[in-house]
Amino acid sequence: MAALQRKVIRRGNRIRVLVVDDSVVIRRLVTHVLEEDKSLEVVGSAPDGAIGLARVPQLNPDVITLDIEMPQMDGLEMLRRLRQTHKDVRVIMFSTLTERGGAATLEALSLGADDYVTKASNAGSLDRSMAALRGELIPKIKQFFTREDEPRSPSPLTAIPRPAPPAAPAARSFEFRVAPRVVAIGVSTGGPTALGAIMPAFPSDFPLPILIVQHMPPVFTRLLAERLQTITKLKVEEAVEGASVEAGKVLIAPGNYHMRLRKNGLKTTVTLDQEPQENSCRPAVDVLFRSVEEAYGAASLAVVLTGMGYDGLRGAEVLKAHGARVIAQDEASSVVWGMPGAIVNAGLADSVVPLNEVVPEILRRVGGR
């Protein structure tokens, strides 16, 4: 999936949305919720992929919300055909929190979908369903756009309350620090595709453990680990309680659990918990980064890839204050430059590189050069 710059919406215009879903109830619900927001306009709807595809050139949407399972033509087939002719239309998939739904969502992301929202299987009430859509879908639509009267690259740090980072030891210079002994990666929107691009580049003898927080729900993280295992020479697993942190092993935080590290002598293991969300996330990158600092200190290498929001910022502050290094993905190659942009704008990035240079930069720093 190629990264796209945030589209500028001209003053007086709204973000145009096409809703494609075989459920009349869902189409009406999504339309109602979106049109409550004055910056959004639902320009049309379609009950299946074939009709949706035909309406794209007629309605010229900026965004399509796309169901996966539909008659006639399902969402995956519509997405395949759409990307042949309309590469710049943003696509947000509607997925179910099931094994089948997770697998289909990962396939959609690999085909060029930009993001996804999950359908609650039993929302409980119409009000709750609408609230869930407002809270998840609207921000995910808006992350791809900026208004003409706003700064083109607004600082993601505005109004973020942050405690002062721990002070770095005054007498110590970090220029000749110990080499990294762990790599911690934080990623969100666009993450499965980004991880799919970088994991094959790691050599089979990569000498460090890799810990990943990807914002995803349960089931999805396990399926992501399984998918990544097919394209890399490293061992990839969804983390479990007590999992050993070892050289050449990749551990992905499971959905709905924070991932932390526990040191016991020379051995480091994973511990999982369901403590409160941070940055509206669980797992949270900040939680992992802080724990990595506690376990490895200056011998940590953090990487922040594409993603909405600023998760990872506070954790990166802690890591930097204790001599660790931080790599951020650049804006041009990011699907959304929220998380890495927050790192860069805060002056925390030691390197800002395009996605295809992330692993070479890691290898350079692991090699001490």
Secondary structure in CASP SS format (residue, H / E / C, confidence):
PFRMAT SS
TARGET T0000
AUTHOR 0000-0000-0000
METHOD secondary structure of the structure
MODEL  1
M C 1.00
A C 1.00
A C 1.00
L C 1.00
Q C 1.00
R C 1.00
K E 1.00
V E 1.00
I E 1.00
R C 1.00
R C 1.00
G C 1.00
N C 1.00
R C 1.00
I E 1.00
R E 1.00
V E 1.00
L E 1.00
V E 1.00
V E 1.00
D C 1.00
D C 1.00
S C 1.00
V H 1.00
V H 1.00
I H 1.00
R H 1.00
R H 1.00
L H 1.00
V H 1.00
T H 1.00
H H 1.00
V H 1.00
L H 1.00
E H 1.00
E C 1.00
D C 1.00
K C 1.00
S C 1.00
L E 1.00
E E 1.00
V E 1.00
V E 1.00
G E 1.00
S E 1.00
A E 1.00
P C 1.00
D C 1.00
G H 1.00
A H 1.00
I H 1.00
G H 1.00
L H 1.00
A H 1.00
R H 1.00
V H 1.00
P H 1.00
Q H 1.00
L H 1.00
N C 1.00
P C 1.00
D C 1.00
V E 1.00
I E 1.00
T E 1.00
L E 1.00
D E 1.00
I C 1.00
E C 1.00
M C 1.00
P C 1.00
Q C 1.00
M C 1.00
D C 1.00
G H 1.00
L H 1.00
E H 1.00
M H 1.00
L H 1.00
R H 1.00
R H 1.00
L H 1.00
R H 1.00
Q H 1.00
T H 1.00
H C 1.00
K C 1.00
D C 1.00
V C 1.00
R E 1.00
V E 1.00
I E 1.00
M E 1.00
F E 1.00
S E 1.00
T E 1.00
L C 1.00
T C 1.00
E H 1.00
R H 1.00
G H 1.00
G H 1.00
A H 1.00
A H 1.00
T H 1.00
L H 1.00
E H 1.00
A H 1.00
L H 1.00
S H 1.00
L H 1.00
G C 1.00
A C 1.00
D C 1.00
D E 1.00
Y E 1.00
V E 1.00
T E 1.00
K E 1.00
A C 1.00
S C 1.00
N C 1.00
A C 1.00
G C 1.00
S C 1.00
L H 1.00
D H 1.00
R H 1.00
S H 1.00
M H 1.00
A H 1.00
A H 1.00
L H 1.00
R H 1.00
G H 1.00
E H 1.00
L H 1.00
I H 1.00
P H 1.00
K H 1.00
I H 1.00
K H 1.00
Q C 1.00
F C 1.00
F E 1.00
T E 1.00
R E 1.00
E C 1.00
D C 1.00
E C 1.00
P C 1.00
R C 1.00
S C 1.00
P C 1.00
S C 1.00
P C 1.00
L C 1.00
T C 1.00
A C 1.00
I C 1.00
P C 1.00
R C 1.00
P C 1.00
A C 1.00
P C 1.00
P C 1.00
A C 1.00
A C 1.00
P C 1.00
A C 1.00
A C 1.00
R C 1.00
S C 1.00
F C 1.00
E C 1.00
F C 1.00
R C 1.00
V C 1.00
A C 1.00
P C 1.00
R C 1.00
V E 1.00
V E 1.00
A E 1.00
I E 1.00
G E 1.00
V E 1.00
S C 1.00
T C 1.00
G C 1.00
G H 1.00
P H 1.00
T H 1.00
A H 1.00
L H 1.00
G H 1.00
A H 1.00
I H 1.00
M H 1.00
P H 1.00
A H 1.00
F C 1.00
P C 1.00
S C 1.00
D C 1.00
F C 1.00
P C 1.00
L C 1.00
P C 1.00
I E 1.00
L E 1.00
I E 1.00
V E 1.00
Q E 1.00
H C 1.00
M C 1.00
P C 1.00
P C 1.00
V C 1.00
F H 1.00
T H 1.00
R H 1.00
L H 1.00
L H 1.00
A H 1.00
E H 1.00
R H 1.00
L H 1.00
Q H 1.00
T C 1.00
I C 1.00
T C 1.00
K C 1.00
L C 1.00
K E 1.00
V E 1.00
E E 1.00
E E 1.00
A C 1.00
V C 1.00
E C 1.00
G C 1.00
A C 1.00
S E 1.00
V C 1.00
E C 1.00
A C 1.00
G C 1.00
K E 1.00
V E 1.00
L E 1.00
I E 1.00
A C 1.00
P C 1.00
G C 1.00
N C 1.00
Y C 1.00
H E 1.00
M E 1.00
R E 1.00
L E 1.00
R E 1.00
K E 1.00
N E 1.00
G C 1.00
L C 1.00
K E 1.00
T E 1.00
T E 1.00
V E 1.00
T E 1.00
L E 1.00
D E 1.00
Q C 1.00
E C 1.00
P C 1.00
Q C 1.00
E E 1.00
N C 1.00
S C 1.00
C E 1.00
R C 1.00
P C 1.00
A C 1.00
V H 1.00
D H 1.00
V H 1.00
L H 1.00
F H 1.00
R H 1.00
S H 1.00
V H 1.00
E H 1.00
E H 1.00
A H 1.00
Y H 1.00
G H 1.00
A H 1.00
A H 1.00
S E 1.00
L E 1.00
A E 1.00
V E 1.00
V E 1.00
L C 1.00
T C 1.00
G E 1.00
M C 1.00
G C 1.00
Y C 1.00
D C 1.00
G C 1.00
L H 1.00
R H 1.00
G H 1.00
A H 1.00
E H 1.00
V H 1.00
L H 1.00
K H 1.00
A H 1.00
H C 1.00
G C 1.00
A C 1.00
R E 1.00
V E 1.00
I E 1.00
A E 1.00
Q E 1.00
D C 1.00
E C 1.00
A C 1.00
S C 1.00
S C 1.00
V C 1.00
V C 1.00
W E 1.00
G C 1.00
M H 1.00
P H 1.00
G H 1.00
A H 1.00
I H 1.00
V H 1.00
N H 1.00
A C 1.00
G C 1.00
L C 1.00
A C 1.00
D C 1.00
S E 1.00
V E 1.00
V E 1.00
P C 1.00
L H 1.00
N H 1.00
E H 1.00
V H 1.00
V H 1.00
P H 1.00
E H 1.00
I H 1.00
L H 1.00
R H 1.00
R H 1.00
V H 1.00
G C 1.00
G C 1.00
R C 1.00
END
